[in-house]
Amino acid sequence: MGKRVFESNPLALADKPRLKKPPMYQVILLNDDFTPMDFVVDIVCQYFHKSESEATRIMLNIHQQGRGLCGVYPRELAESKVAQVRQISRSNNYPLACIMQRDSGDGDAE
């Protein structure tokens, strides 16, 4: 048939740029003395899609250790989760703090 336009070139593969994974961010809830524990469990279930038992474990980490990891997400999704939690907490008159921090990738967040 026709002449092949593309030839196999081993150097072409070597020059191909390598794509890096986007940085991930931990979304963390912080302890306070005013937000009820059941509200925190509900937030973790609703916004982070955790089971009730997992949400309870996270809530106990928040209560006992001062913070609890709810999930690790790409930046835009983490920012959205933080904003949603802050909005629903304030609309219920609770000071629940939600922050994000860059994930170190070592799995040690709590």
C-alpha positions, -999 to +999 in steps of 0.1 A: +000+000+000+014+034+009+046+044+025+046+045+063+047+081+076+058+073+111+090+053+117+098+037+149+123+060+167+136+049+201+148+085+208+113+099+204+102+079+235+131+091+255+122+128+248+086+124+259+079+145+290+070+127+321+038+138+338+038+142+375+008+134+397-009+165+411-001+172+447-027+159+472-041+177+502-053+164+536-086+177+548-086+179+586-112+188+612-100+204+644-113+200+679-133+227+697-153+228+729-187+237+713-194+216+683-215+185+693-199+151+686-230+139+667-228+169+644-191+161+636-201+125+628-229+137+605-205+160+587-179+133+582-206+109+568-222+134+546-193+154+532-165+127+533-187+097+525-175+076+555-195+049+572-209+058+606-183+037+624-154+053+605-169+087+611-171+079+648-135+069+648-125+101+631-146+121+656-129+104+685-095+113+670-106+149+668-118+148+704-088+130+719-059+142+697-072+176+686-075+168+649-088+141+626-080+133+590-112+131+569-096+124+535-069+132+510-079+150+477-066+170+448-063+207+457-096+219+441-116+192+458-100+197+491-107+234+489-143+227+481-147+203+510-132+228+534-156+255+522-186+232+524-178+222+560-172+257+571-204+269+555-226+242+571-209+246+605-215+283+605-251+280+593-256+258+624-238+282+647-209+259+654-172+269+652-160+236+637-127+243+620-118+225+588-083+230+572-063+215+545-026+208+543-004+193+516-001+156+519+034+143+526+025+110+512+038+090+542+003+081+554+010+096+589-016+123+591-031+118+626 
